[in-house]
Amino acid sequence: METIYSDLKQLGDQTELPQSPEDAVLERVSNPQGDVAYCVRFTAPEFTSLCPMTGQPDFAHLVIDYVPGEFLVESKSLKLFLGSFRNHGAFHEDCTISIARRLVDFLNPQWLRIGGYWYPRGGIPIDVFWQTAATPEGVWIPDQGVPPYRGRG
């Protein structure tokens, strides 16, 4: 029997972590509540990537909010995509915006926002924020709930 989940390739199977964001395969399903505007939040409090200059690990708390359109991102594929940055060297700004743009290109959501709350490098935390447009009217979009840096944790 065909369902909105029939085309998923990674869910329910052993799937290796992609070696790079380019190798990661995002998957999506049809939004069964497409007639309602609502917010979906993904929080990745242990996101890692590499400094492109030193190769040292960088850590962030990512919060991704989106108002779906026709599609929802399948969460395991998102987890694998985010995990693929573990061996990827890029500055904080590039990682954060690249994630958001890939999701926007793939899902075509009504709205998307990302907050990248990066832990200090050289004693300076770097926070990166981006959204596709003004917050949609009539949709509850809660605060991302990540306090300004004071020894985040």
C-alpha positions, 0 to 999 in steps of 0.5 A: 500500500502506497503512503506518504512514507513509501519513498523514504530510503533511510528511515528504518534502515542502518544508514552511515553518516555521510562524509560531507554535506554534499553527500548527505541525502535529505528526504521529505514527505508530503505535509498531511496538515498542509491546510494549516499554518504551523511551526516545526522546530528542530533543535541540535544542541550538539552540532559540530563542524571543523574550523577550516583553518586549524581543523579543530572542532567547533560546536554550536546549538542550532535551532531551526524553525519552519512553517511547512508548505507542501513538504516536511523534512524527514527527521532522520535525514536531517539528523544525518545531514547535520551530522555530515558537518562533523568532518566539514571545514567552514566558518560558523556563518557559512555552516549556518546559512548553508544549512538553511539555504539547503532546507529552503531549496529542498522544502520550499517552506512558507517560512524558515529561520535558523539560529546558530549559537556557536560556542566560543572560539578564541574567547568570542562566541559567534551567533548567526541568525537568518530567516527567509522573510517576515514572521508569518502572521497568525503562526505561533513562533516561540522564542528560540530559548537560547540565552546570550552567552554566559557559559552556555550549557 
